[in-house]
Amino acid sequence: MSKMEQIFESFLESVPYTYFTHLKAFKDYLRHLKVTDDTIIDFLQGVRTERIIDSLKFNIENRSQSKKKIFKKETAYMYSVVIKKFFMYLQSEHCIKNLDFERELNLSASNHSSYRYKMNEFISNNSILKDSSGFNTLLEEEVNDLIKQCDETLNSDDIYINAFEEKRYFNKFRSAIIIKLIILTGVRYEIICNLKKNNLDLKYNNLKINDYSVPLPNNFRDQFEKYLKLVNELTFKKDNDFLLIEFEGEQLKKITADTANFLKNSIDRSDLNGLIKYSVVNMLKHEMNEHVIRKLTGIGTKFYEQCLEEVVDLNKDNRHLNSIFMSMASFSTL
């Protein structure tokens, strides 16, 4: 096996099989550039974000008809995720040393010098790539980046201080709270709008939603406490007991623009349904039952079924079914 193949195979052993297609596309790009076993290490050590953008552009525009092109923005984004993980793996295993690119990979997605910002900008503005139909579930990588962006916002002293005086800072702070709440619970935006202050119990670290007491992680509980101080200041002398509010003190409007903009600026996605799907799919993977999920989140039958389709493993179900039949007392006598 060649050195190039060894590098790619060692990575593929530690990741989902779905990564194979994207890594193969990158290998096709390397062959297009005539990168060889003798030059592969030097090439990888010289890679920067612009090179990965060029590789994506190649796979969008220039691959032959016999090879699968990248047509959709969702696929292009997944390609960027896989290549990032590939290079992080190479760095962690000491296969290469590329500190400049590692820095770009680790920068926040909101930083214009970061890998994520540059890749998202290219994908978003590419005229060939098509938007996917429907609302696609957010990827783990996207959610991790989103949580990081939320925490940076909620832990920023400048944003918090200015949120008491300026609407744009308040909206940003509140949007980060809402997004973390959706990631945790999968609850629909309309339900969030109707939450009351007395639904939040900071003493026991929980939030009551649709009769369920949802435990809050310690960090999120502390961020909620900061938010509550902010809300109490803004609603002072106003008859309002809603938890999520507008800057002027009124109940949160059922228009998602501010939260969607936060999402867009963080991960170049603006659909909250994709975020709700991520949460519900995780609940299903942990075998939470349908009644609890639907009552807690407020999602409908069709939405629930779409989430279920992403979790159902027919092979696993068939194995389970076989084991039940074979364990029945009548099976061996029939």
Secondary structure as GFF3:
##gff-version 3
##sequence-region A 1 334
A	DSSP	alpha_helix	3	12	.	.	.	ID=ss1
A	DSSP	alpha_helix	19	32	.	.	.	ID=ss2
A	DSSP	alpha_helix	40	45	.	.	.	ID=ss3
A	DSSP	alpha_helix	49	61	.	.	.	ID=ss4
A	DSSP	alpha_helix	73	92	.	.	.	ID=ss5
A	DSSP	alpha_helix	99	106	.	.	.	ID=ss6
A	DSSP	alpha_helix	115	125	.	.	.	ID=ss7
A	DSSP	alpha_helix	140	154	.	.	.	ID=ss8
A	DSSP	alpha_helix	157	163	.	.	.	ID=ss9
A	DSSP	alpha_helix	167	185	.	.	.	ID=ss10
A	DSSP	alpha_helix	189	193	.	.	.	ID=ss11
A	DSSP	three_ten_helix	197	199	.	.	.	ID=ss12
A	DSSP	beta_strand	200	201	.	.	.	ID=ss13
A	DSSP	beta_strand	206	209	.	.	.	ID=ss14
A	DSSP	beta_strand	212	215	.	.	.	ID=ss15
A	DSSP	alpha_helix	218	234	.	.	.	ID=ss16
A	DSSP	alpha_helix	257	267	.	.	.	ID=ss17
A	DSSP	alpha_helix	272	285	.	.	.	ID=ss18
A	DSSP	alpha_helix	290	297	.	.	.	ID=ss19
A	DSSP	alpha_helix	301	309	.	.	.	ID=ss20
A	DSSP	alpha_helix	314	327	.	.	.	ID=ss21
A	DSSP	three_ten_helix	331	333	.	.	.	ID=ss22
###
